[in-house]
Amino acid sequence: MTKLQIRAFLYQLGCFAILFVSARYLVERYTGLTDLWIPLTAFVVGTILSPKFKAIKTQDGEKLYMKWVFTKDVKEIG
């Protein structure tokens, strides 16, 4: 794995973790769900809302891109 692939993985993991913990707290606090349904719902919400990062080799070298559900286009990072 290249440096940018590792960075993309860490960005994606970090964003998912933040959204998962936030969604888990909100689901636990404000819904009537219990047991396994709390982390399962938080997992689905985190997976859907988390941005996707990918390192792609181009003619100019390897670049890092991000796609998010709230934006229409793919954005180049760094």
Secondary structure by P-SEA (a helix, b strand, c coil): ccaaaaaaaaaaaaaaaaaaaaaaaaaacccccccaaaaaaaaaaaaaabbbbbbbbccccbbbbbbcccccbbbbcc
